[in-house]
Each structure stands twice: as structure tokens, then as C-alpha cells.
């Protein structure tokens, strides 16, 4: 007889609820529930940041430090949150970020998430490190779209593999499966991770590909001069990617205005301003702090998305006011998935959109295009 899995509170892990808990009123409530439903080591992996968690903490502080200026006298009779991004019509400027190994939160993992995203007409970015294959996730989304009579875009997030032939294989698989953009993540090719996947959870897309690992010894190189440094990215990688696909190419993990401008020059169609949720390097600037400078650097023609700490509908209007075209939701989707599966993720997206609508109403914004810097209080 196997001992029960324990959560971070030292109690047995609970199965996901078959319905949405009655006390869920915002995204933070899902986090409070999720700790009961996820095994302790997996919970620390999902929740953790780099080193002292300074970046992780600062991300939230940066959002909270922005103040809104209500303008409640407005014509809202035809108000809506719809927007267009890279040729796709979206119900709102909310998308699901590429979160790895979603079976850590729920047995149905990304399959449940993509069905929820489809139901709420929300774009989903599927991770290279998904626990179901990108083909299985696409098929689940297509089946849900056929059943519901509505769809939502799916983009494939790419971690470049040590062998470019394997990276190209992933791109071709994504194209064949109907993904409509490639999202190249650049800020996590070199990072520390001591998390060992539990039995039954794997990087399904990389099942037949070799994995590069390196452990430093007391003698010899620590990082520089090791095989791990061969994974460091270069602008030549972006040139190579641009030449290999006709799909829109999005670069994720940009914080420098100068690098944002260079990425666009080398062929990026859009950027995700991100510090990887504070998971890679500590003491890093928050994406929302550099967003205006990046918007100025690349100009209005380049769509900008932002993530890292987005938790409320008011965060969405703050991001759009500073130059973003949409936001990505990361950890909260894992919290909702662990708590109530498909229903939880769908409800999370519904809550965030309802908060966005309420914020827009108070700010006098009938459409996403009405959200300008004027809705922020400038000290």
C-alpha cells in the first residue's frame, strides 16, 4: 500500500473539486485552494522564484504601485472587451501563458486547459514542456471548438533544442497541428532547477529527443566553458527561426528596449515583455516598469504582450494603458486547474474578464482602444 501524497501543508493531497468552490471570488482565492490539491514538491516548483524571491515579490509590487484615475461619465451602451491580435479576433486581451507540466496540477493537464480556453474564446500558448503532446492538445482544442461552435487561437511556445534539427521538428509539428504562431522564449535557456518530475509526468513533446544536463564539480568550469553554455542564445538563432517558418514569430522574455528594437529588426512580429514570472534571475526589473520604454522603442506597429504577476482585471487595464496589446496569465491557471479542473480554468478566465469590464466601466472606456495613459494617475 502506497503512502498518500502530501501537500505543502503536510496533509494528504485532495482530488480536484467536481465544481467551483463557493468562496472563489478572484484569482487569489484559487491560489488559496490549490495548495491543498498539489503535492508539496510540485507546489514549491510552481510557486517558487529565483534565489530570494525578490523579482517574484517585486512583480506584484510594481502592478500595485500604479494608480487608476476613474472617469465614470461615459457612453457605455455598446461597450465590449473584444480585440484583434496578429489577425485573430479575441473575446478580450487575455491569453493563457505557456505553463509547463500542467499534469502537476491535474491529471487532464493541458487538455483541460485548452478546452476551458476554447469555451472562453481565449488564446492559449502551449509550452514545449507540456505534459501532453502539442498534437493531443491541438486535437482537444479543435474538438471543443467544433462542439461549441467557436474557437480560439493556439500558439506554440518554443524552447530551442541543442540540435537545430529537433527545434525545426517541433516547428513543423506545430505548423501541421494548426498552431498559428511560434513564441520563442529567450530568457530561460540557462537556469538552475532542482525539480525532479514525479512518475507519470514528462515533457511529452521531447519524448524522443536527447536532454542536455550539466552538473558543476568542485574542480573545473562552473558554468562558462561547460556544455550548458552551448545553449546560450544569439541573434543568429532569431535569423534562423525567421527563415524557417512563415507563421508569426513572437519573442518572449524581452526587458531591454534596445534588445526589443533589435528583435523586431531581425524579424520578430510581436514581443512578450516578461521576466519569466521571477523564476530565472533575482533582482530583475518588472515588465510593467519597462513596458512604456519598450513601446516607445518598437513603435505602434509591433504588438506587445506582458506577463509576470498579472492577477486582476485592473492589471490588464494598467498594462494596456502603458502600451501592451494583451496580457498573459501564468500561475493562476495552474491554481484554478488544480482546484476545479476545466471548470476552474474557465471560471478563472470569466472572473478576470468580469473584473476587466468593471474596471473599464469605471474608467470610462467602452472599448480596449479607449484605454490610454490618461486612465493612470501621473504623480
C-alpha positions as CSV (number, residue, x, y, z in Angstrom):
1,X,0.0,0.0,0.0
2,X,1.4,3.4,-1.1
3,X,1.7,6.2,1.4
4,X,-0.6,9.1,0.4
5,X,1.0,12.1,-1.4
6,X,1.3,15.1,1.0
7,X,0.7,18.7,0.1
8,X,2.8,21.7,1.3
9,X,0.6,21.8,4.5
10,X,1.6,18.2,5.4
11,X,-1.9,16.8,4.7
12,X,-2.9,14.3,2.0
13,X,-3.3,15.8,-1.5
14,X,-7.0,16.3,-2.3
15,X,-8.5,15.4,-5.6
16,X,-9.8,18.4,-7.6
17,X,-13.3,19.5,-6.8
18,X,-16.0,18.5,-9.2
19,X,-17.4,22.0,-9.1
20,X,-16.2,25.5,-8.3
21,X,-15.8,26.2,-4.6
22,X,-18.5,28.7,-3.4
23,X,-16.0,31.1,-1.8
24,X,-14.0,31.8,-5.1
25,X,-14.3,35.5,-5.8
26,X,-11.0,36.3,-7.5
27,X,-7.8,34.7,-8.8
28,X,-6.1,34.8,-5.4
29,X,-8.8,32.6,-4.0
30,X,-7.8,29.8,-6.4
31,X,-4.3,30.0,-5.1
32,X,-5.6,29.6,-1.5
33,X,-7.4,26.5,-2.5
34,X,-4.8,25.0,-4.8
35,X,-2.2,24.4,-2.1
36,X,-4.5,21.6,-0.8
37,X,-4.6,19.8,-4.2
38,X,-0.9,19.8,-5.3
39,X,1.9,17.7,-4.0
40,X,4.4,19.6,-1.8
41,X,7.5,19.5,-4.1
42,X,5.4,20.3,-7.2
43,X,3.8,23.2,-5.3
44,X,7.2,24.7,-4.4
45,X,8.2,24.3,-8.1
46,X,5.1,26.1,-9.3
47,X,5.2,28.9,-6.8
48,X,8.9,29.5,-6.5
49,X,11.1,32.2,-7.8
50,X,14.8,32.7,-8.1
51,X,17.0,33.0,-5.0
52,X,15.4,35.4,-2.5
53,X,12.2,35.8,-4.5
54,X,13.0,39.5,-4.9
55,X,11.8,39.6,-8.5
56,X,8.8,37.5,-7.7
57,X,7.7,39.9,-5.0
58,X,8.6,43.0,-6.9
59,X,6.5,41.9,-9.9
60,X,3.3,42.2,-7.8
61,X,4.5,45.4,-6.1
62,X,5.0,47.1,-9.5
63,X,1.4,46.4,-10.5
64,X,0.1,47.5,-7.2
65,X,2.1,50.7,-7.3
66,X,0.2,52.0,-10.4
67,X,-2.9,54.1,-9.6
68,X,-6.0,54.4,-11.8
69,X,-7.9,57.7,-12.4
70,X,-11.7,56.9,-12.7
71,X,-13.7,58.7,-15.4
72,X,-17.2,57.4,-14.8
73,X,-19.2,59.7,-17.1
74,X,-19.1,57.9,-20.4
75,X,-21.3,56.3,-23.1
76,X,-21.0,52.6,-22.4
77,X,-24.1,51.4,-24.3
78,X,-22.0,49.5,-26.8
79,X,-19.1,48.6,-24.6
80,X,-17.1,45.4,-25.1
81,X,-13.7,43.9,-24.5
82,X,-13.1,42.4,-27.9
83,X,-9.7,42.9,-29.6
84,X,-7.7,41.7,-32.5
85,X,-4.1,40.4,-32.2
86,X,-2.0,39.1,-35.1
87,X,-5.1,38.6,-37.2
88,X,-7.1,36.8,-34.5
89,X,-10.3,38.1,-33.0
90,X,-10.2,37.6,-29.2
91,X,-13.0,38.0,-26.7
92,X,-10.7,40.0,-24.5
93,X,-7.0,41.0,-24.3
94,X,-6.4,38.0,-22.0
95,X,-4.3,34.9,-23.0
96,X,-3.0,31.9,-21.2
97,X,0.8,31.9,-20.8
98,X,2.8,28.8,-21.7
99,X,3.0,26.9,-18.4
100,X,4.9,23.6,-18.4
101,X,3.9,20.3,-16.9
102,X,0.3,21.0,-16.2
103,X,-0.3,17.4,-15.1
104,X,1.4,18.5,-11.9
105,X,-1.8,20.3,-11.1
106,X,-4.4,18.0,-12.6
107,X,-4.4,14.6,-14.5
108,X,-6.0,16.2,-17.6
109,X,-3.4,19.0,-17.6
110,X,-3.2,20.9,-20.8
111,X,-6.2,19.1,-22.3
112,X,-8.5,20.6,-19.7
113,X,-6.9,24.0,-20.0
114,X,-7.3,24.2,-23.8
115,X,-11.0,23.2,-23.5
116,X,-11.5,25.9,-21.0
117,X,-9.7,28.5,-23.2
118,X,-11.8,27.5,-26.2
119,X,-15.0,27.9,-24.2
120,X,-14.0,31.4,-23.2
121,X,-12.6,32.3,-26.6
122,X,-9.2,32.9,-25.0
123,X,-5.9,32.3,-26.8
124,X,-3.6,29.6,-25.3
125,X,0.2,29.4,-25.6
126,X,1.3,25.8,-25.4
127,X,4.6,25.0,-23.8
128,X,7.4,22.9,-25.4
129,X,7.4,21.3,-21.9
130,X,3.7,20.4,-22.0
131,X,2.8,17.1,-20.3
132,X,0.6,16.1,-23.3
133,X,1.9,16.4,-26.9
134,X,1.2,19.5,-28.8
135,X,-0.8,17.4,-31.3
136,X,-3.1,16.0,-28.5
137,X,-3.6,19.5,-27.1
138,X,-4.5,20.8,-30.6
139,X,-6.9,18.0,-31.2
140,X,-8.6,18.6,-27.8
141,X,-9.0,22.3,-28.7
142,X,-10.3,21.5,-32.2
143,X,-12.9,19.1,-30.8
144,X,-14.0,21.7,-28.2
145,X,-14.3,24.3,-30.9
146,X,-16.4,22.0,-33.1
147,X,-18.7,21.2,-30.2
148,X,-19.1,24.8,-29.1
149,X,-19.2,26.4,-32.5
150,X,-16.4,28.8,-31.6
151,X,-12.7,28.7,-31.4
152,X,-9.6,30.5,-30.1
153,X,-6.0,30.7,-31.3
154,X,-3.3,28.3,-30.1
155,X,0.3,29.4,-30.3
156,X,3.3,27.1,-29.7
157,X,6.0,28.2,-27.3
158,X,9.4,27.1,-28.4
159,X,12.5,26.4,-26.3
160,X,15.3,25.9,-28.8
161,X,16.8,22.4,-28.5
162,X,20.6,21.8,-28.6
163,X,20.2,20.3,-32.1
164,X,18.5,22.7,-34.5
165,X,17.1,19.7,-36.4
166,X,15.0,18.9,-33.3
167,X,13.9,22.6,-33.0
168,X,12.8,22.5,-36.6
169,X,10.9,19.2,-36.0
170,X,8.9,21.0,-33.2
171,X,8.1,23.9,-35.5
172,X,6.9,21.6,-38.3
173,X,4.8,19.6,-35.9
174,X,3.2,22.8,-34.6
175,X,2.5,24.0,-38.1
176,X,1.0,20.7,-39.1
177,X,-1.2,20.7,-35.9
178,X,-2.7,24.1,-36.7
179,X,-0.9,26.4,-34.3
180,X,-0.9,29.9,-35.7
181,X,2.2,31.4,-34.2
182,X,5.6,30.4,-32.8
183,X,6.6,32.0,-29.4
184,X,10.3,31.8,-28.9
185,X,11.3,32.1,-25.2
186,X,14.7,33.7,-24.7
187,X,15.0,34.3,-21.0
188,X,15.2,30.7,-19.6
189,X,17.7,28.8,-21.8
190,X,20.2,28.9,-18.9
191,X,18.7,28.5,-15.4
192,X,19.0,26.4,-12.3
193,X,16.4,23.8,-11.5
194,X,16.5,21.1,-8.8
195,X,13.0,19.8,-9.6
196,X,12.6,16.2,-10.5
197,X,9.4,15.3,-12.3
198,X,7.2,12.8,-10.5
199,X,6.4,9.5,-12.0
200,X,3.9,9.8,-14.9
201,X,4.7,13.5,-15.7
202,X,7.1,14.2,-18.6
203,X,7.9,16.6,-21.4
204,X,5.8,14.8,-23.9
205,X,6.9,16.8,-26.9
206,X,10.6,15.9,-26.2
207,X,10.0,12.2,-25.6
208,X,12.3,11.0,-28.4
209,X,14.9,13.8,-28.1
210,X,18.1,13.9,-26.1
211,X,18.3,16.1,-23.0
212,X,21.4,18.1,-22.1
213,X,22.3,18.2,-18.4
214,X,25.4,19.5,-16.6
215,X,26.4,19.4,-13.0
216,X,29.4,21.5,-12.0
217,X,32.1,19.9,-9.9
218,X,34.4,21.4,-7.3
219,X,37.2,21.3,-9.9
220,X,37.0,22.8,-13.4
221,X,34.4,25.1,-15.0
222,X,31.3,26.2,-13.1
223,X,29.2,27.5,-16.0
224,X,31.4,29.3,-18.6
225,X,33.2,26.8,-20.7
226,X,30.7,24.0,-20.0
227,X,28.3,22.2,-22.4
228,X,25.4,24.2,-20.8
229,X,26.8,27.4,-22.3
230,X,26.2,25.9,-25.8
231,X,22.6,26.6,-25.1
232,X,23.1,30.4,-24.8
233,X,21.1,32.1,-27.5
234,X,22.3,34.5,-30.2
235,X,20.8,36.8,-32.8
236,X,21.7,34.2,-35.3
237,X,19.1,31.9,-33.7
238,X,16.4,34.5,-34.4
239,X,17.6,34.9,-38.0
240,X,17.5,31.1,-38.3
241,X,14.0,30.9,-36.9
242,X,12.7,33.7,-39.1
243,X,13.9,31.8,-42.2
244,X,12.3,28.6,-41.1
245,X,8.6,29.5,-40.7
246,X,6.0,31.7,-42.3
247,X,4.0,31.8,-39.1
248,X,4.1,35.0,-36.9
249,X,7.2,34.8,-34.7
250,X,6.9,36.2,-31.2
251,X,9.9,36.7,-28.9
252,X,9.2,36.1,-25.2
253,X,11.4,37.3,-22.4
254,X,12.4,40.8,-23.5
255,X,13.1,43.5,-20.9
256,X,15.6,45.7,-22.7
257,X,14.3,48.4,-25.0
258,X,17.5,48.1,-27.1
259,X,17.0,44.3,-27.5
260,X,13.3,44.8,-28.2
261,X,14.2,47.1,-31.1
262,X,16.8,44.6,-32.4
263,X,14.4,41.7,-32.1
264,X,12.0,43.5,-34.4
265,X,14.8,44.3,-36.8
266,X,15.6,40.7,-37.1
267,X,12.1,39.7,-37.9
268,X,10.0,39.4,-34.7
269,X,6.3,40.1,-35.3
270,X,5.5,40.7,-31.7
271,X,7.2,40.6,-28.2
272,X,6.3,39.4,-24.8
273,X,7.7,41.7,-22.1
274,X,8.5,39.2,-19.4
275,X,10.9,38.2,-16.6
276,X,9.6,34.6,-16.6
277,X,7.5,35.3,-13.5
278,X,10.6,35.9,-11.4
279,X,11.8,32.3,-11.9
280,X,15.1,32.8,-13.6
281,X,17.1,35.7,-12.2
282,X,16.6,37.6,-9.0
283,X,16.7,41.4,-8.6
284,X,15.2,41.9,-12.1
285,X,13.1,44.9,-13.2
286,X,9.4,44.2,-13.5
287,X,8.0,44.0,-17.1
288,X,5.4,46.7,-16.3
289,X,8.1,49.1,-15.4
290,X,9.9,48.8,-18.7
291,X,6.8,48.4,-20.8
292,X,6.5,52.2,-21.8
293,X,10.1,52.3,-22.8
294,X,9.8,49.2,-25.0
295,X,6.6,50.5,-26.5
296,X,8.5,53.7,-27.5
297,X,11.4,51.7,-28.8
298,X,9.5,49.5,-31.2
299,X,6.7,51.8,-32.2
300,X,2.9,51.2,-32.5
301,X,3.3,48.6,-35.3
302,X,4.6,45.9,-33.1
303,X,2.2,44.1,-30.7
304,X,3.4,43.9,-27.2
305,X,2.2,41.3,-24.6
306,X,3.1,41.4,-21.0
307,X,3.2,38.8,-18.1
308,X,4.7,38.2,-14.7
309,X,2.4,38.9,-11.8
310,X,-0.9,39.6,-13.6
311,X,-3.7,38.7,-11.2
312,X,-6.6,41.2,-11.6
313,X,-8.7,42.9,-14.2
314,X,-7.2,46.2,-13.1
315,X,-3.8,44.8,-14.0
316,X,-5.0,44.4,-17.6
317,X,-6.1,48.0,-18.0
318,X,-2.8,49.2,-16.4
319,X,-0.9,47.1,-18.9
320,X,-2.9,48.4,-21.9
321,X,-2.5,52.0,-20.7
322,X,1.3,51.6,-20.7
323,X,1.5,50.2,-24.3
324,X,0.6,46.5,-24.1
325,X,-1.9,44.9,-26.5
326,X,-2.7,41.9,-24.3
327,X,-1.6,40.2,-21.1
328,X,-0.7,36.6,-20.3
329,X,-1.9,34.7,-17.3
330,X,0.6,32.2,-15.8
331,X,0.5,30.6,-12.4
332,X,-3.2,31.3,-11.7
333,X,-4.2,28.8,-14.5
334,X,-2.4,26.1,-12.5
335,X,-4.2,27.1,-9.3
336,X,-7.6,27.0,-11.0
337,X,-6.8,23.8,-12.8
338,X,-5.7,22.1,-9.5
339,X,-8.8,23.3,-7.7
340,X,-11.6,22.5,-10.2
341,X,-10.1,21.3,-13.4
342,X,-11.6,22.5,-16.7
343,X,-14.4,24.3,-14.8
344,X,-11.8,26.1,-12.7
345,X,-9.8,27.5,-15.6
346,X,-12.9,28.6,-17.4
347,X,-14.2,30.3,-14.2
348,X,-10.8,32.0,-13.7
349,X,-11.0,33.5,-17.2
350,X,-14.6,34.6,-16.6
351,X,-13.6,36.3,-13.3
352,X,-10.7,38.2,-14.9
353,X,-12.9,39.3,-17.8
354,X,-15.6,40.5,-15.5
355,X,-13.0,42.4,-13.5
356,X,-11.7,43.9,-16.7
357,X,-15.2,45.0,-17.7
358,X,-15.8,46.6,-14.3
359,X,-12.5,48.5,-14.5
360,X,-13.2,49.7,-18.0
361,X,-16.7,50.9,-16.9
362,X,-15.3,53.0,-14.0
363,X,-12.5,54.3,-16.2
364,X,-14.9,55.4,-19.0
365,X,-13.5,53.0,-21.6
366,X,-16.1,51.5,-23.9
367,X,-13.5,49.6,-25.9
368,X,-10.0,48.3,-25.5
369,X,-8.8,51.1,-27.8
370,X,-10.1,53.7,-25.3
371,X,-7.6,52.5,-22.6
372,X,-4.8,55.1,-22.9
373,X,-2.3,56.6,-20.4
374,X,-5.0,59.1,-19.4
375,X,-6.5,56.4,-17.1
376,X,-3.4,56.3,-15.0
377,X,-2.7,58.9,-12.3
378,X,0.7,60.5,-13.1
379,X,2.4,61.8,-10.0
